[in-house]
Amino acid sequence: VGALRVAAVLHRTSPSSPPPPPPPPPSSSLASLEGSGLGREASHDAPFNSVITAYARSSDPRAADRALAVLARLEDLSPLLRVGATVTSYNAAMDCCAKRGEPGRALDTFERMRGKGVTPDSTSYDTVLNAFARDDKVGSAERAWEFLCQLEEERTSGESNFVPSSVSYSTIINAFARASGKDHGGLSAARKAKEIYERLLDRTLDGTVHGFADPFANSCFLNCCANVRGARSERKEALIMAIDAFEDMKRRPDVAGEPNQYTFGTMMKACTRLSSDEAERRRLMESLFVQACGRGALSGAVLGQFLRHTPSQVSARAILSLGGSKREIPDSWYRNVPRKHWPAPMTNNDDGYY
């Protein structure tokens, strides 16, 4: 409610017609701002940021227009306020554009911020990446990758001190994962994601990407492979890429992260979709199940996939061979899984199997 009142003060337009980007505020508007605490007492950007954030969360189809209008008004008022538009203001506007599927406007706002002399922070960069990554239009994933490459070049040249994180790379890999399941993506999108994933591993090895090894990027890449459709040869190549990344993760957990329940769940997804025949699918699924139990990564989702995609005789034999029973499984199988993702109590089906 407070944000909407501020918006009314800022726009001064009739509620019956959507407001265009507002002109420079008349003196009556400035008087209202001061009377509402936006002038003398609270000369900062927080109320404006609240309005922009409210638009980002709203269902208004013109939310991006309105958020950018508020940002423009804040920029116009900067000479009158002790603090003008800050990086938080621009981040909120970019987030609104991203959520409305307008990555181009998010990028324009990013460049506008830098043109105003406001230094972007890590949220600024990742917001632009997210804007392109969540967009379904053809070429959006490629534009996200081009933007990150530009940032890497700027850092090398000294124009920027931004260091892409594993989240930055994962965001782009996710964008290609979305594209790999579409006609315009397919195997070429998975190949590009592989290139980006391997660059992340190289950056982690040379110390460019700081922090702990994150398994999330691996899951994003496995998901990209799993989404590949098309000819049998294309699915086979995608499966081989997924298996290679999974095995490399086990060999180098200090670089790629430790396999967790999401790793196994996504790898199972790849195997069920990409296997060339039933025998291969059964063999791969049983192997993944055994490994997940050994690593304490058997979540309810992983167990569910195993049971759904293998014959009941096979799943029962595997469970019994590892020390489980027809009605319960050892705690050690899910010892590294958060409690909310633990497998549900075991029950038999009509055939007497799990």
C-alpha positions as CSV (number, residue, x, y, z in Angstrom):
1,V,0.0,0.0,0.0
2,G,2.8,2.4,0.9
3,A,4.6,1.7,-2.4
4,L,1.4,2.4,-4.3
5,R,1.0,5.7,-2.5
6,V,4.5,6.7,-3.4
7,A,3.8,5.7,-7.0
8,A,0.7,7.9,-7.1
9,V,2.9,10.8,-5.9
10,L,5.5,10.1,-8.5
11,H,3.2,9.6,-11.5
12,R,0.4,12.0,-10.8
13,T,-1.8,10.4,-13.5
14,S,-5.4,9.3,-13.7
15,P,-5.9,5.7,-12.5
16,S,-8.1,5.1,-15.6
17,S,-5.2,5.4,-18.1
18,P,-1.8,3.8,-17.8
19,P,0.9,6.5,-17.3
20,P,3.6,7.2,-19.9
21,P,7.1,7.9,-18.7
22,P,6.5,11.0,-16.5
23,P,7.9,14.4,-17.5
24,P,10.0,16.5,-15.1
25,P,7.9,16.9,-11.9
26,P,6.0,20.2,-11.4
27,S,6.5,22.1,-8.2
28,S,3.2,20.7,-6.8
29,S,4.7,17.1,-7.1
30,L,7.8,18.2,-5.4
31,A,5.8,19.7,-2.6
32,S,3.9,16.4,-2.3
33,L,7.1,14.5,-2.1
34,E,8.4,16.7,0.7
35,G,5.1,16.4,2.5
36,S,5.2,12.6,2.2
37,G,8.6,12.4,3.7
38,L,10.5,11.8,0.4
39,G,12.1,15.3,0.4
40,R,13.6,16.8,3.5
41,E,13.1,14.1,6.1
42,A,13.9,11.0,3.9
43,S,16.2,12.2,1.1
44,H,17.3,8.9,-0.2
45,D,16.3,6.3,-2.8
46,A,14.6,3.7,-0.6
47,P,11.0,4.7,-1.2
48,F,11.6,4.8,-4.9
49,N,13.3,1.4,-4.8
50,S,10.2,0.1,-2.9
51,V,8.0,1.2,-5.8
52,I,10.2,-0.3,-8.4
53,T,10.4,-3.6,-6.5
54,A,6.6,-3.6,-6.1
55,Y,6.2,-3.3,-9.9
56,A,8.7,-6.2,-10.3
57,R,6.4,-8.4,-8.1
58,S,3.2,-7.3,-9.7
59,S,1.2,-8.8,-12.5
60,D,0.9,-5.5,-14.3
61,P,1.7,-6.1,-18.0
62,R,3.3,-2.6,-18.1
63,A,5.3,-3.1,-15.0
64,A,8.6,-2.6,-16.8
65,D,7.5,0.7,-18.3
66,R,6.3,1.9,-14.9
67,A,9.4,0.8,-13.1
68,L,11.7,2.5,-15.6
69,A,9.5,5.6,-15.3
70,V,10.1,5.7,-11.5
71,L,13.8,5.2,-12.1
72,A,13.8,8.2,-14.5
73,R,11.9,10.3,-12.0
74,L,14.5,9.5,-9.4
75,E,17.3,10.4,-11.7
76,D,15.5,13.8,-12.4
77,L,15.2,14.4,-8.7
78,S,18.8,13.6,-7.9
79,P,19.9,17.3,-7.8
80,L,17.2,17.9,-5.2
81,L,17.9,14.9,-3.0
82,R,20.9,14.1,-0.9
83,V,21.2,10.7,-2.7
84,G,20.0,10.0,-6.2
85,A,19.6,6.7,-8.1
86,T,21.9,4.1,-6.6
87,V,23.0,0.6,-7.8
88,T,20.1,-0.8,-5.8
89,S,17.7,1.4,-7.8
90,Y,19.1,0.2,-11.1
91,N,19.2,-3.4,-10.0
92,A,15.5,-3.3,-9.0
93,A,14.6,-1.9,-12.4
94,M,16.7,-4.5,-14.3
95,D,15.1,-7.2,-12.2
96,C,11.6,-5.9,-13.2
97,C,12.7,-6.0,-16.9
98,A,14.0,-9.6,-16.4
99,K,10.8,-10.8,-14.9
100,R,8.8,-9.3,-17.7
101,G,10.9,-11.1,-20.4
102,E,12.6,-8.0,-21.6
103,P,16.3,-8.8,-21.4
104,G,17.2,-6.1,-23.9
105,R,15.8,-3.4,-21.7
106,A,17.6,-4.9,-18.7
107,L,20.9,-4.6,-20.6
108,D,20.0,-1.0,-21.7
109,T,19.4,-0.1,-18.0
110,F,22.7,-1.7,-17.1
111,E,24.5,0.5,-19.7
112,R,22.6,3.5,-18.6
113,M,23.7,2.9,-15.0
114,R,27.3,2.8,-16.0
115,G,26.8,5.9,-18.1
116,K,25.6,7.7,-15.0
117,G,28.8,6.8,-13.2
118,V,27.1,4.3,-10.9
119,T,29.4,1.2,-10.4
120,P,27.6,-2.1,-10.9
121,D,27.8,-4.8,-8.2
122,S,27.7,-8.6,-8.6
123,T,23.9,-8.5,-8.5
124,S,23.8,-6.1,-11.4
125,Y,25.8,-8.5,-13.6
126,D,23.9,-11.6,-12.6
127,T,20.6,-9.8,-13.1
128,V,21.4,-9.2,-16.7
129,L,22.6,-12.7,-17.2
130,N,19.4,-14.0,-15.6
131,A,17.3,-11.8,-17.8
132,F,18.7,-13.5,-21.0
133,A,18.8,-16.9,-19.4
134,R,15.1,-17.0,-18.5
135,D,14.1,-15.7,-21.9
136,D,12.8,-18.3,-24.4
137,K,13.5,-16.3,-27.5
138,V,15.9,-17.7,-30.1
139,G,19.4,-16.4,-29.4
140,S,18.9,-15.4,-25.8
141,A,21.3,-18.0,-24.4
142,E,24.0,-16.9,-26.9
143,R,23.5,-13.2,-25.9
144,A,23.9,-14.2,-22.2
145,W,27.2,-15.9,-23.1
146,E,28.4,-13.0,-25.2
147,F,27.7,-10.7,-22.2
148,L,29.7,-12.8,-19.9
149,C,32.6,-13.0,-22.4
150,Q,32.5,-9.2,-22.6
151,L,32.7,-9.0,-18.8
152,E,35.7,-11.3,-18.8
153,E,37.4,-9.1,-21.4
154,E,36.7,-6.0,-19.4
155,R,38.2,-7.6,-16.3
156,T,41.3,-8.6,-18.2
157,S,41.7,-5.0,-19.6
158,G,41.1,-3.4,-16.2
159,E,37.9,-1.8,-17.1
160,S,36.0,-3.8,-14.5
161,N,36.8,-5.8,-11.4
162,F,33.8,-8.1,-11.6
163,V,34.8,-11.7,-11.2
164,P,32.1,-14.1,-12.6
165,S,31.1,-16.7,-10.1
166,S,30.1,-20.3,-10.6
167,V,26.5,-19.0,-10.4
168,S,27.2,-16.8,-13.4
169,Y,28.3,-19.7,-15.5
170,S,25.5,-22.0,-14.2
171,T,23.0,-19.4,-15.2
172,I,24.2,-19.5,-18.8
173,I,24.4,-23.2,-18.9
174,N,20.8,-23.3,-17.7
175,A,19.9,-21.0,-20.6
176,F,21.3,-23.5,-23.0
177,A,19.5,-26.2,-21.2
178,R,16.2,-24.5,-22.0
179,A,17.3,-24.2,-25.6
180,S,18.5,-27.8,-25.9
181,G,14.9,-29.0,-25.6
182,K,13.7,-26.8,-28.4
183,D,13.9,-27.1,-32.2
184,H,16.4,-24.2,-32.4
185,G,18.7,-25.7,-29.8
186,G,19.1,-29.4,-29.6
187,L,22.6,-31.0,-29.6
188,S,24.3,-27.8,-30.7
189,A,23.1,-26.1,-27.5
190,A,24.4,-29.0,-25.4
191,R,27.8,-28.8,-27.1
192,K,27.9,-25.0,-26.3
193,A,27.0,-25.7,-22.7
194,K,29.8,-28.3,-22.6
195,E,32.3,-25.6,-23.7
196,I,31.0,-23.2,-21.0
197,Y,31.0,-25.8,-18.3
198,E,34.6,-26.8,-19.2
199,R,35.6,-23.1,-19.1
200,L,34.1,-22.9,-15.6
201,L,36.2,-25.9,-14.5
202,D,39.3,-24.2,-16.0
203,R,38.6,-20.9,-14.2
204,T,38.1,-22.8,-10.9
205,L,41.4,-24.6,-11.4
206,D,43.4,-21.4,-12.1
207,G,41.7,-19.6,-9.2
208,T,39.8,-17.1,-11.2
209,V,36.5,-18.4,-9.8
210,H,36.7,-18.2,-6.0
211,G,34.9,-20.2,-3.4
212,F,34.0,-23.8,-2.9
213,A,33.4,-26.2,-5.8
214,D,29.7,-26.1,-6.6
215,P,27.9,-29.2,-8.0
216,F,25.1,-27.1,-9.2
217,A,26.8,-26.3,-12.5
218,N,27.3,-30.0,-13.2
219,S,23.6,-30.6,-12.7
220,C,22.8,-27.8,-15.0
221,F,24.9,-29.3,-17.7
222,L,23.5,-32.8,-17.2
223,N,20.1,-31.3,-17.5
224,C,21.1,-29.7,-20.8
225,C,22.2,-33.1,-22.1
226,A,19.0,-34.7,-20.9
227,N,16.8,-32.2,-22.8
228,V,18.3,-33.1,-26.2
229,R,15.9,-34.7,-28.6
230,G,16.4,-35.7,-32.2
231,A,18.1,-38.6,-34.0
232,R,19.5,-41.6,-32.1
233,S,23.0,-40.5,-32.9
234,E,22.4,-37.1,-31.4
235,R,20.9,-38.6,-28.2
236,K,23.9,-41.0,-28.0
237,E,26.4,-38.1,-28.2
238,A,24.4,-36.2,-25.5
239,L,24.4,-39.3,-23.2
240,I,28.2,-39.7,-23.7
241,M,28.8,-36.0,-22.8
242,A,26.6,-36.4,-19.7
243,I,28.4,-39.6,-18.6
244,D,31.8,-38.0,-19.1
245,A,30.9,-35.0,-17.0
246,F,29.5,-37.2,-14.3
247,E,32.6,-39.4,-14.1
248,D,34.9,-36.3,-14.2
249,M,32.9,-34.9,-11.2
250,K,33.7,-38.1,-9.2
251,R,37.3,-37.9,-10.1
252,R,37.7,-34.2,-9.3
253,P,35.2,-33.2,-6.6
254,D,37.6,-30.4,-5.5
255,V,36.9,-28.8,-8.9
256,A,33.4,-29.8,-9.9
257,G,31.9,-30.5,-6.5
258,E,30.7,-33.6,-4.8
259,P,27.9,-35.5,-6.5
260,N,24.6,-35.0,-4.5
261,Q,21.0,-36.1,-4.8
262,Y,20.4,-33.5,-7.6
263,T,23.4,-34.8,-9.5
264,F,22.1,-38.4,-9.4
265,G,18.5,-37.3,-10.1
266,T,19.5,-35.4,-13.2
267,M,21.9,-38.1,-14.4
268,M,19.0,-40.6,-14.1
269,K,16.9,-38.2,-16.1
270,A,19.5,-38.2,-18.9
271,C,19.8,-42.0,-18.9
272,T,16.0,-42.6,-19.1
273,R,15.7,-40.1,-22.0
274,L,18.8,-40.8,-24.0
275,S,19.5,-44.6,-23.6
276,S,19.5,-46.4,-26.9
277,D,17.5,-49.4,-25.6
278,E,16.0,-50.9,-22.5
279,A,19.0,-53.0,-21.6
280,E,21.3,-49.9,-21.6
281,R,18.8,-47.9,-19.6
282,R,18.4,-50.7,-17.0
283,R,22.1,-51.1,-16.6
284,L,22.8,-47.4,-16.2
285,M,19.9,-46.9,-13.8
286,E,21.0,-49.8,-11.6
287,S,24.6,-48.5,-11.5
288,L,23.4,-45.0,-10.5
289,F,21.2,-46.4,-7.8
290,V,24.1,-48.3,-6.3
291,Q,26.3,-45.3,-6.4
292,A,23.7,-43.0,-4.9
293,C,23.2,-45.4,-1.9
294,G,26.9,-45.6,-1.4
295,R,27.3,-41.9,-1.2
296,G,24.3,-41.4,1.0
297,A,22.6,-39.4,-1.8
298,L,19.4,-41.4,-2.2
299,S,16.6,-38.9,-2.0
300,G,13.0,-39.6,-2.5
301,A,13.1,-38.3,-6.0
302,V,16.2,-40.5,-6.9
303,L,14.5,-43.6,-5.5
304,G,11.3,-42.7,-7.3
305,Q,13.0,-42.5,-10.7
306,F,14.8,-45.8,-10.1
307,L,11.5,-47.6,-9.2
308,R,9.6,-46.0,-12.1
309,H,12.2,-46.8,-14.8
310,T,13.4,-50.3,-13.9
311,P,11.4,-53.5,-13.8
312,S,10.2,-54.3,-10.3
313,Q,12.2,-57.5,-10.2
314,V,15.4,-55.6,-11.0
315,S,14.7,-52.8,-8.4
316,A,13.9,-55.3,-5.7
317,R,17.0,-57.3,-6.3
318,A,19.2,-54.2,-6.2
319,I,17.6,-53.0,-2.9
320,L,18.0,-56.4,-1.3
321,S,21.6,-56.9,-2.5
322,L,22.6,-53.7,-0.8
323,G,21.1,-54.6,2.6
324,G,17.6,-53.1,2.3
325,S,14.4,-55.0,2.8
326,K,11.0,-55.0,1.3
327,R,9.7,-52.4,3.8
328,E,12.7,-50.3,4.8
329,I,16.0,-49.0,3.6
330,P,19.1,-48.2,5.7
331,D,19.6,-44.7,7.0
332,S,23.1,-44.6,5.5
333,W,21.6,-44.5,2.0
334,Y,20.2,-41.0,2.5
335,R,22.6,-39.8,5.2
336,N,23.7,-36.8,3.1
337,V,20.2,-35.8,2.0
338,P,18.3,-33.0,3.8
339,R,15.5,-34.4,5.9
340,K,12.7,-32.9,3.7
341,H,14.0,-34.9,0.7
342,W,14.3,-38.3,2.5
343,P,12.6,-41.2,0.8
344,A,9.1,-41.9,1.9
345,P,8.4,-45.1,3.9
346,M,8.6,-48.2,1.6
347,T,5.4,-50.0,0.5
348,N,4.9,-53.0,-1.7
349,N,3.0,-52.9,-5.0
350,D,0.5,-55.5,-6.2
351,D,3.3,-57.8,-7.4
352,G,4.9,-57.9,-3.9
353,Y,7.8,-55.7,-5.0
354,Y,8.8,-52.1,-4.2
